[in-house]
Amino acid sequence: MTATESLKKTGHQFVELLNERARLLANSAQFDAALRDAAAIRALLPGSGLGYLRMGGVYCQQGRYAAAISIYDQGLEAVPESDQYHYQLLQQRLKAIASNDKRVDFISLLPFDIVITNILPRIEPKLYSYSLYGPLYVSRTWRDRFLQQPNGLDYYFGHKDATFHTGHDQLVRFAPNVQSLDVSMEDIELDDLFSRAHFSNLRVLDIMCNHSTCLRPVMSGLQMIAASLTHLYILDGYCLELRDILESCPNLVSLSMDEVNADAPLPPAAHYPKLTHLAIHNVSDPPLDVDTVEDILSRLPSSLSFEITPMPDSSLLPILHEHCP
């Protein structure tokens, strides 16, 4: 035996030892070490499929089938068809693809209380107007369980949406399960939307208006959901009045307004006992005077917090302390 033949024999024996060690390491869940040995085999025998085969096998043992498929593909490109491991690469690739396509329907199989309390809270139930929310379309069981989560669905409209009058089939279909709605549109005609479906559990509404927003559609829409609405956030509400909002939404707990008119007198005997948090920002000129602010706070017997910008003057501080202890 020549020296060259002896070196080749020794090299192959070393690769066989590496391959066996990688197998044993993977079987004992020492995957990082097994992958290092597999990478060493690939470096020592770049034209052989053995290293690719071992590395793909380790990934499969980890359940990382997509990574295994990628390695098998690399091996099939790098290794000639005459290689003794070429056929095994093909076979193992097919097995990895089949395993990668398997899905375990844990939502349907696990007890209902475990799904509701431990799994669904980890999955963001936020729906967007421009796409379907996948979990609602897997099966009837999945849909029923997702719709029964205590926090309901959160739905968002982007600036690309043009109208509520048509479309939005997903929102209309699941309207009774929507608890939070975020709307940013050019023309917010809430009455068009709320007349198309029964939003009986809508608690949180966040709307962004602009100078083209009309008063009637917004206020009519708010009146349609007033029975359930507890949190209302309005940005750039130039056409809206604080008085109209409080009168139309008697169950509000929290109200935050930006650019909303707040200087119109409230009805003489009106009180809003459920409202605990009120924020009035960027009040249009002229700023609210102290007497107007005091009158507003006097109608909120359950008030816990009050924010206003700009601040009228420092004489408001004792009044805030009195009404928001």
C-alpha positions as a LaTeX table, in Angstrom:
\begin{tabular}{lrrr}
\hline
Residue & $x$ (\AA) & $y$ (\AA) & $z$ (\AA) \\
\hline
Met1 & 0.00 & 0.00 & 0.00 \\
Thr2 & 1.40 & 3.38 & $-1.00$ \\
Ala3 & 1.54 & 6.38 & 1.33 \\
Thr4 & $-1.20$ & 8.12 & $-0.66$ \\
Glu5 & $-3.49$ & 5.11 & $-0.42$ \\
Ser6 & $-2.74$ & 4.88 & 3.29 \\
Leu7 & $-3.66$ & 8.55 & 3.80 \\
Lys8 & $-6.91$ & 8.12 & 1.85 \\
Lys9 & $-7.79$ & 5.07 & 3.90 \\
Thr10 & $-7.05$ & 6.94 & 7.12 \\
Gly11 & $-9.13$ & 9.91 & 5.94 \\
His12 & $-12.12$ & 7.71 & 5.15 \\
Gln13 & $-11.82$ & 5.99 & 8.50 \\
Phe14 & $-11.76$ & 9.40 & 10.21 \\
Val15 & $-14.89$ & 10.47 & 8.29 \\
Glu16 & $-16.63$ & 7.24 & 9.31 \\
Leu17 & $-15.77$ & 7.96 & 12.94 \\
Leu18 & $-17.06$ & 11.53 & 12.62 \\
Asn19 & $-20.27$ & 10.26 & 11.05 \\
Glu20 & $-20.81$ & 7.72 & 13.81 \\
Arg21 & $-20.07$ & 10.30 & 16.50 \\
Ala22 & $-22.50$ & 12.75 & 14.90 \\
Arg23 & $-25.18$ & 10.03 & 14.94 \\
Leu24 & $-24.58$ & 9.28 & 18.62 \\
Leu25 & $-24.51$ & 12.97 & 19.55 \\
Ala26 & $-27.79$ & 13.61 & 17.74 \\
Asn27 & $-29.41$ & 10.60 & 19.43 \\
Ser28 & $-28.44$ & 12.09 & 22.79 \\
Ala29 & $-29.89$ & 15.49 & 21.81 \\
Gln30 & $-26.47$ & 17.16 & 21.50 \\
Phe31 & $-27.48$ & 18.70 & 18.21 \\
Asp32 & $-24.98$ & 21.55 & 17.97 \\
Ala33 & $-22.05$ & 19.16 & 18.37 \\
Ala34 & $-23.60$ & 16.76 & 15.87 \\
Leu35 & $-23.98$ & 19.56 & 13.32 \\
Arg36 & $-20.33$ & 20.54 & 13.78 \\
Asp37 & $-19.25$ & 16.98 & 12.99 \\
Ala38 & $-21.54$ & 16.92 & 9.96 \\
Ala39 & $-20.03$ & 20.19 & 8.74 \\
Ala40 & $-16.54$ & 18.70 & 9.18 \\
Ile41 & $-17.53$ & 15.73 & 7.02 \\
Arg42 & $-18.75$ & 18.09 & 4.28 \\
Ala43 & $-15.43$ & 19.98 & 4.43 \\
Leu44 & $-13.36$ & 16.77 & 4.25 \\
Leu45 & $-15.47$ & 15.18 & 1.50 \\
Pro46 & $-17.06$ & 18.05 & $-0.48$ \\
Gly47 & $-17.97$ & 15.78 & $-3.38$ \\
Ser48 & $-19.72$ & 13.22 & $-1.19$ \\
Gly49 & $-23.33$ & 13.26 & $-0.04$ \\
Leu50 & $-22.48$ & 11.80 & 3.38 \\
Gly51 & $-22.01$ & 15.11 & 5.17 \\
Tyr52 & $-25.22$ & 16.55 & 3.66 \\
Leu53 & $-27.09$ & 13.39 & 4.58 \\
Arg54 & $-25.91$ & 13.50 & 8.19 \\
Met55 & $-26.61$ & 17.23 & 8.61 \\
Gly56 & $-30.09$ & 16.88 & 7.12 \\
Gly57 & $-30.75$ & 13.96 & 9.45 \\
Val58 & $-29.80$ & 16.02 & 12.49 \\
Tyr59 & $-32.16$ & 18.80 & 11.41 \\
Cys60 & $-34.96$ & 16.26 & 10.99 \\
Gln61 & $-34.38$ & 14.95 & 14.51 \\
Gln62 & $-34.80$ & 18.53 & 15.73 \\
Gly63 & $-38.02$ & 18.89 & 13.78 \\
Arg64 & $-36.42$ & 21.53 & 11.55 \\
Tyr65 & $-37.64$ & 20.04 & 8.32 \\
Ala66 & $-37.35$ & 23.21 & 6.24 \\
Ala67 & $-33.65$ & 23.44 & 7.15 \\
Ala68 & $-33.19$ & 19.75 & 6.30 \\
Ile69 & $-34.81$ & 20.24 & 2.87 \\
Ser70 & $-32.45$ & 23.14 & 2.19 \\
Ile71 & $-29.40$ & 21.01 & 3.07 \\
Tyr72 & $-30.60$ & 18.10 & 0.93 \\
Asp73 & $-31.10$ & 20.50 & $-1.98$ \\
Gln74 & $-27.55$ & 21.80 & $-1.55$ \\
Gly75 & $-26.26$ & 18.25 & $-1.50$ \\
Leu76 & $-28.12$ & 17.27 & $-4.66$ \\
Glu77 & $-26.59$ & 20.25 & $-6.43$ \\
Ala78 & $-23.06$ & 19.57 & $-5.18$ \\
Val79 & $-22.96$ & 15.76 & $-5.45$ \\
Pro80 & $-22.86$ & 13.86 & $-8.76$ \\
Glu81 & $-25.55$ & 11.29 & $-9.49$ \\
Ser82 & $-22.87$ & 8.61 & $-9.40$ \\
Asp83 & $-22.25$ & 9.27 & $-5.70$ \\
Gln84 & $-23.33$ & 6.36 & $-3.50$ \\
Tyr85 & $-25.36$ & 8.72 & $-1.28$ \\
His86 & $-27.19$ & 10.55 & $-4.09$ \\
Tyr87 & $-30.25$ & 8.31 & $-4.02$ \\
Gln88 & $-30.45$ & 8.52 & $-0.22$ \\
Leu89 & $-30.41$ & 12.31 & $-0.47$ \\
Leu90 & $-33.38$ & 12.14 & $-2.81$ \\
Gln91 & $-35.29$ & 9.81 & $-0.51$ \\
Gln92 & $-34.58$ & 11.74 & 2.66 \\
Arg93 & $-35.56$ & 14.99 & 0.94 \\
Leu94 & $-38.98$ & 13.52 & 0.07 \\
Lys95 & $-39.46$ & 12.35 & 3.66 \\
Ala96 & $-38.51$ & 15.80 & 5.01 \\
Ile97 & $-41.00$ & 17.46 & 2.66 \\
Ala98 & $-43.75$ & 15.11 & 3.82 \\
Ser99 & $-42.93$ & 15.76 & 7.47 \\
Asn100 & $-42.78$ & 19.52 & 6.88 \\
Asp101 & $-46.27$ & 19.43 & 5.41 \\
Lys102 & $-47.79$ & 17.73 & 8.45 \\
Arg103 & $-49.93$ & 19.88 & 10.71 \\
Val104 & $-51.06$ & 19.05 & 14.23 \\
Asp105 & $-54.51$ & 20.47 & 14.94 \\
Phe106 & $-53.84$ & 21.23 & 18.62 \\
Ile107 & $-56.57$ & 23.88 & 18.69 \\
Ser108 & $-59.22$ & 21.22 & 18.05 \\
Leu109 & $-57.66$ & 18.45 & 20.16 \\
Leu110 & $-56.78$ & 20.27 & 23.39 \\
Pro111 & $-59.39$ & 20.95 & 26.08 \\
Phe112 & $-61.32$ & 24.14 & 25.48 \\
Asp113 & $-60.20$ & 25.88 & 28.68 \\
Ile114 & $-56.51$ & 25.31 & 27.88 \\
Val115 & $-56.94$ & 26.77 & 24.40 \\
Ile116 & $-58.77$ & 29.83 & 25.72 \\
Thr117 & $-56.51$ & 30.58 & 28.69 \\
Asn118 & $-53.07$ & 29.51 & 27.48 \\
Ile119 & $-52.87$ & 29.42 & 23.70 \\
Leu120 & $-55.13$ & 32.08 & 22.22 \\
Pro121 & $-53.70$ & 34.91 & 24.39 \\
Arg122 & $-50.34$ & 34.23 & 22.71 \\
Ile123 & $-51.81$ & 34.70 & 19.23 \\
Glu124 & $-52.57$ & 38.32 & 18.31 \\
Pro125 & $-56.28$ & 38.48 & 17.39 \\
Lys126 & $-55.78$ & 41.57 & 15.21 \\
Leu127 & $-57.56$ & 41.64 & 11.86 \\
Tyr128 & $-56.68$ & 43.98 & 9.01 \\
Ser129 & $-59.07$ & 45.22 & 6.36 \\
Tyr130 & $-56.67$ & 44.31 & 3.56 \\
Ser131 & $-56.18$ & 40.62 & 4.44 \\
Leu132 & $-57.99$ & 37.58 & 5.79 \\
Tyr133 & $-57.21$ & 36.40 & 9.32 \\
Gly134 & $-55.99$ & 32.84 & 8.72 \\
Pro135 & $-57.07$ & 31.11 & 11.98 \\
Leu136 & $-60.72$ & 31.94 & 11.27 \\
Tyr137 & $-60.62$ & 29.98 & 8.02 \\
Val138 & $-58.89$ & 26.73 & 9.02 \\
Ser139 & $-62.00$ & 24.90 & 10.16 \\
Arg140 & $-65.28$ & 25.50 & 11.94 \\
Thr141 & $-63.74$ & 24.33 & 15.24 \\
Trp142 & $-60.86$ & 26.76 & 14.93 \\
Arg143 & $-63.22$ & 29.61 & 14.09 \\
Asp144 & $-65.57$ & 28.86 & 16.98 \\
Arg145 & $-62.73$ & 28.71 & 19.48 \\
Phe146 & $-61.04$ & 31.86 & 18.28 \\
Leu147 & $-64.31$ & 33.74 & 18.38 \\
Gln148 & $-64.91$ & 32.71 & 21.99 \\
Gln149 & $-61.74$ & 34.25 & 23.39 \\
Pro150 & $-62.68$ & 36.76 & 26.10 \\
Asn151 & $-60.96$ & 39.77 & 24.53 \\
Gly152 & $-62.72$ & 39.36 & 21.20 \\
Leu153 & $-61.28$ & 40.53 & 17.89 \\
Asp154 & $-59.33$ & 43.70 & 17.18 \\
Tyr155 & $-59.93$ & 45.13 & 13.70 \\
Tyr156 & $-57.89$ & 47.79 & 11.89 \\
Phe157 & $-58.72$ & 49.94 & 8.87 \\
Gly158 & $-55.86$ & 51.61 & 7.02 \\
His159 & $-55.72$ & 54.77 & 4.93 \\
Lys160 & $-56.19$ & 52.73 & 1.72 \\
Asp161 & $-59.80$ & 51.95 & 2.60 \\
Ala162 & $-62.15$ & 54.28 & 0.78 \\
Thr163 & $-65.64$ & 53.54 & 2.08 \\
Phe164 & $-67.72$ & 51.62 & 4.60 \\
His165 & $-70.69$ & 51.46 & 2.27 \\
Thr166 & $-69.50$ & 48.30 & 0.49 \\
Gly167 & $-66.90$ & 45.58 & 0.98 \\
His168 & $-65.31$ & 44.58 & 4.31 \\
Asp169 & $-67.08$ & 41.21 & 4.23 \\
Gln170 & $-64.80$ & 39.77 & 6.92 \\
Leu171 & $-65.62$ & 42.56 & 9.37 \\
Val172 & $-69.36$ & 42.40 & 8.67 \\
Arg173 & $-69.33$ & 38.60 & 9.07 \\
Phe174 & $-67.62$ & 38.66 & 12.46 \\
Ala175 & $-69.06$ & 41.97 & 13.71 \\
Pro176 & $-70.61$ & 40.53 & 16.92 \\
Asn177 & $-67.15$ & 39.30 & 17.96 \\
Val178 & $-65.27$ & 42.55 & 17.32 \\
Gln179 & $-64.45$ & 44.31 & 20.58 \\
Ser180 & $-61.94$ & 46.87 & 19.29 \\
Leu181 & $-62.01$ & 48.88 & 16.07 \\
Asp182 & $-59.26$ & 51.19 & 14.80 \\
Val183 & $-60.26$ & 53.44 & 11.89 \\
Ser184 & $-58.05$ & 55.76 & 9.82 \\
Met185 & $-59.91$ & 56.88 & 6.70 \\
Glu186 & $-60.47$ & 59.99 & 4.62 \\
Asp187 & $-64.26$ & 59.99 & 5.08 \\
Ile188 & $-65.35$ & 58.19 & 8.23 \\
Glu189 & $-68.99$ & 57.36 & 7.67 \\
Leu190 & $-69.50$ & 55.17 & 10.71 \\
Asp191 & $-73.24$ & 54.96 & 10.19 \\
Asp192 & $-72.69$ & 53.15 & 6.86 \\
Leu193 & $-70.66$ & 50.48 & 8.63 \\
Phe194 & $-72.72$ & 50.04 & 11.79 \\
Ser195 & $-75.97$ & 49.81 & 9.80 \\
Arg196 & $-74.62$ & 46.79 & 7.90 \\
Ala197 & $-74.00$ & 44.56 & 10.93 \\
His198 & $-74.69$ & 44.28 & 14.65 \\
Phe199 & $-71.57$ & 45.33 & 16.60 \\
Ser200 & $-73.07$ & 44.29 & 19.91 \\
Asn201 & $-69.75$ & 43.82 & 21.73 \\
Leu202 & $-67.74$ & 46.74 & 20.38 \\
Arg203 & $-66.13$ & 48.33 & 23.44 \\
Val204 & $-63.12$ & 50.24 & 22.08 \\
Leu205 & $-63.25$ & 52.63 & 19.11 \\
Asp206 & $-60.22$ & 54.57 & 17.87 \\
Ile207 & $-60.91$ & 56.95 & 14.98 \\
Met208 & $-58.74$ & 59.40 & 13.07 \\
Cys209 & $-60.76$ & 62.19 & 11.48 \\
Asn210 & $-59.72$ & 65.11 & 9.29 \\
His211 & $-61.11$ & 68.42 & 7.97 \\
Ser212 & $-63.37$ & 66.59 & 5.50 \\
Thr213 & $-65.06$ & 64.47 & 8.19 \\
Cys214 & $-68.77$ & 65.18 & 8.50 \\
Leu215 & $-70.49$ & 65.41 & 11.86 \\
Arg216 & $-73.73$ & 63.53 & 11.10 \\
Pro217 & $-72.29$ & 60.16 & 9.93 \\
Val218 & $-69.88$ & 60.00 & 12.89 \\
Met219 & $-72.45$ & 60.90 & 15.53 \\
Ser220 & $-75.10$ & 58.61 & 14.02 \\
Gly221 & $-72.58$ & 55.78 & 14.06 \\
Leu222 & $-71.63$ & 56.43 & 17.68 \\
Gln223 & $-75.28$ & 56.32 & 18.71 \\
Met224 & $-75.65$ & 52.89 & 17.05 \\
Ile225 & $-72.93$ & 51.36 & 19.26 \\
Ala226 & $-73.48$ & 53.45 & 22.38 \\
Ala227 & $-74.87$ & 50.54 & 24.38 \\
Ser228 & $-71.55$ & 48.68 & 24.38 \\
Leu229 & $-68.95$ & 51.42 & 23.78 \\
Thr230 & $-66.77$ & 52.12 & 26.85 \\
His231 & $-63.52$ & 53.52 & 25.40 \\
Leu232 & $-63.41$ & 56.17 & 22.69 \\
Tyr233 & $-60.30$ & 57.77 & 21.19 \\
Ile234 & $-60.65$ & 60.56 & 18.62 \\
Leu235 & $-57.81$ & 62.22 & 16.71 \\
Asp236 & $-58.31$ & 65.40 & 14.67 \\
Gly237 & $-62.01$ & 65.59 & 15.49 \\
Tyr238 & $-62.52$ & 69.15 & 14.26 \\
Cys239 & $-66.23$ & 68.72 & 13.55 \\
Leu240 & $-67.11$ & 67.05 & 16.87 \\
Glu241 & $-68.35$ & 68.50 & 20.15 \\
Leu242 & $-67.60$ & 67.10 & 23.60 \\
Arg243 & $-71.22$ & 67.75 & 24.57 \\
Asp244 & $-72.60$ & 65.65 & 21.69 \\
Ile245 & $-70.24$ & 62.78 & 22.42 \\
Leu246 & $-71.10$ & 62.62 & 26.13 \\
Glu247 & $-74.81$ & 62.77 & 25.41 \\
Ser248 & $-74.64$ & 60.12 & 22.67 \\
Cys249 & $-72.37$ & 57.66 & 24.53 \\
Pro250 & $-73.58$ & 57.41 & 28.15 \\
Asn251 & $-71.57$ & 54.25 & 28.92 \\
Leu252 & $-68.13$ & 55.69 & 28.24 \\
Val253 & $-65.51$ & 54.93 & 30.86 \\
Ser254 & $-62.60$ & 56.53 & 29.03 \\
Leu255 & $-62.65$ & 59.35 & 26.49 \\
Ser256 & $-59.60$ & 60.85 & 24.80 \\
Met257 & $-60.07$ & 63.67 & 22.25 \\
Asp258 & $-57.75$ & 65.64 & 20.03 \\
Glu259 & $-58.86$ & 68.85 & 18.26 \\
Val260 & $-62.44$ & 68.35 & 19.46 \\
Asn261 & $-64.52$ & 71.37 & 20.40 \\
Ala262 & $-65.19$ & 71.39 & 24.13 \\
Asp263 & $-66.50$ & 74.88 & 24.85 \\
Ala264 & $-70.20$ & 74.30 & 24.10 \\
Pro265 & $-72.23$ & 74.34 & 27.38 \\
Leu266 & $-73.30$ & 70.97 & 28.73 \\
Pro267 & $-77.00$ & 70.39 & 29.46 \\
Pro268 & $-77.83$ & 71.93 & 32.87 \\
Ala269 & $-78.72$ & 68.73 & 34.74 \\
Ala270 & $-76.41$ & 66.33 & 32.86 \\
His271 & $-73.99$ & 64.08 & 34.74 \\
Tyr272 & $-71.83$ & 61.25 & 33.44 \\
Pro273 & $-71.19$ & 58.90 & 36.37 \\
Lys274 & $-69.47$ & 56.14 & 34.39 \\
Leu275 & $-66.72$ & 58.32 & 32.90 \\
Thr276 & $-63.52$ & 57.93 & 34.94 \\
His277 & $-60.83$ & 59.07 & 32.46 \\
Leu278 & $-61.08$ & 62.17 & 30.28 \\
Ala279 & $-58.36$ & 63.67 & 28.08 \\
Ile280 & $-58.83$ & 66.82 & 26.00 \\
His281 & $-55.81$ & 67.66 & 23.82 \\
Asn282 & $-55.02$ & 70.46 & 21.39 \\
Val283 & $-58.18$ & 72.40 & 22.10 \\
Ser284 & $-58.89$ & 74.84 & 19.29 \\
Asp285 & $-58.55$ & 78.59 & 19.94 \\
Pro286 & $-59.50$ & 80.12 & 22.21 \\
Pro287 & $-58.31$ & 77.72 & 24.94 \\
Leu288 & $-60.84$ & 76.51 & 27.50 \\
Asp289 & $-61.17$ & 78.82 & 30.47 \\
Val290 & $-61.10$ & 77.62 & 34.06 \\
Asp291 & $-64.85$ & 77.97 & 34.56 \\
Thr292 & $-65.61$ & 75.72 & 31.57 \\
Val293 & $-63.16$ & 73.08 & 32.77 \\
Glu294 & $-64.60$ & 73.21 & 36.28 \\
Asp295 & $-68.11$ & 72.78 & 34.87 \\
Ile296 & $-66.99$ & 69.71 & 32.88 \\
Leu297 & $-65.31$ & 68.12 & 35.90 \\
Ser298 & $-68.31$ & 68.79 & 38.11 \\
Arg299 & $-70.35$ & 66.51 & 35.81 \\
Leu300 & $-67.96$ & 63.58 & 36.35 \\
Pro301 & $-68.56$ & 62.25 & 39.87 \\
Ser302 & $-66.40$ & 59.14 & 39.28 \\
Ser303 & $-63.46$ & 60.97 & 37.70 \\
Leu304 & $-60.05$ & 59.42 & 38.36 \\
Ser305 & $-57.90$ & 61.27 & 35.83 \\
Phe306 & $-58.14$ & 64.37 & 33.66 \\
Glu307 & $-55.73$ & 65.64 & 31.00 \\
Ile308 & $-55.91$ & 68.90 & 29.11 \\
Thr309 & $-53.60$ & 70.71 & 26.66 \\
Pro310 & $-52.98$ & 73.52 & 26.58 \\
Met311 & $-53.35$ & 74.11 & 30.30 \\
Pro312 & $-55.61$ & 77.16 & 30.95 \\
Asp313 & $-53.56$ & 78.47 & 33.90 \\
Ser314 & $-52.27$ & 77.43 & 37.30 \\
Ser315 & $-55.53$ & 78.34 & 39.03 \\
Leu316 & $-56.93$ & 75.09 & 37.60 \\
Leu317 & $-54.69$ & 72.97 & 39.85 \\
Pro318 & $-56.82$ & 73.21 & 43.04 \\
Ile319 & $-59.90$ & 72.38 & 40.97 \\
Leu320 & $-58.20$ & 69.30 & 39.53 \\
His321 & $-57.24$ & 68.20 & 43.01 \\
Glu322 & $-60.82$ & 68.60 & 44.17 \\
His323 & $-62.45$ & 66.68 & 41.33 \\
Cys324 & $-59.71$ & 64.13 & 40.57 \\
Pro325 & $-58.38$ & 63.03 & 43.97 \\
\hline
\end{tabular}
